[in-house]
Amino acid sequence: MLTLGKHTQFPLANESVRLRSHTCTPIQKQNEDAQRLLIHPCLDDPEAYFTYDDEGLIYPKDKNNEKARCSIYVYALQRKGLVESRKKKLLELEERLLNLQDPIQELNALDPEAEELWSAKERQITRLLGQVKRMFQPGEPYLGLLRDYIRRHIALGTYEGYISAGINIADLLRLPVSRPLPAPRLDLSNFRGMSSRIPVGLRLR
């Protein structure tokens, strides 16, 4: 049996800078981080390193990028279950995008003066497009995969026919990929016992 996953692996491009003690200088930490071969999703942008195919397989955007290649191996990003989950997500996106094609063609065939029919068809398209957009909301799984799929198919001209209905699929790539962190809140209850030691002009109320 083969065990997959990071576990204790922390590969570096240059082993001579590996930290061996917790008492190290900021410069030593910077030197080690500069040689890091694993992508850190909170520090690095994974979309800059990875691309995918329509089967859900992941590849380095630059085949010579050692950090991308090493991350795929160490994080076991090519494992069977994960690839299958990616493909399932892609099929869901493909279906939702295909659902837009017939209403768009029907809209283009309508007489613009048939305002009621025109409005009804626009509402249908808006509703279907909303289903697509929900897959691109912050926190949704496989955002990098979906955004890469959209980029690749925009380059192929797949969605040029959607423009006639006022839909620019590239707008999906302008949606935020993460939610802003909430502003820290000051808990005044922590200061209640201090009120007698605070000058009168600054006393909390």
C-alpha angles and dihedrals in degrees: 000000000000120000113215129197142064100284104153097341115128107159121195130195089225117033093193091076096051111128114240098179138045089227100076135133126255088248091056090051091050091049091053093045090052089060095046113132097191122085111238107211091208095050103029132050106240090198088066091059108035140057130177140207127229090265092062097255117143126222138174111265086222109038089206094055104112094194092057093046093046093047092052090053100041096043090044091230091164095059115134100246093049093048090050091050090051092050091049090053091049091051089052091052093046091052093050092048092048090051087067095058101075096046090049091052090046091050091051090052094053125101105249088223091063089087098171094052090042092053092046092052092047090053090051091051092047091052093049092046089052089059089055093047092053089065089059098052119122111274095026113131123259096013092154090053094049094045091050090050091053092048092051095048094045087056089052092051093241095145102040091111091061093067091077088067092049094257119138106186089196087073087076088068090057093060114106115262096205138031118246114255113256115255111257113257123218112231104215091191088076089065100048093097091051097056094097091056096049119092112259093247091057100039113138116239 
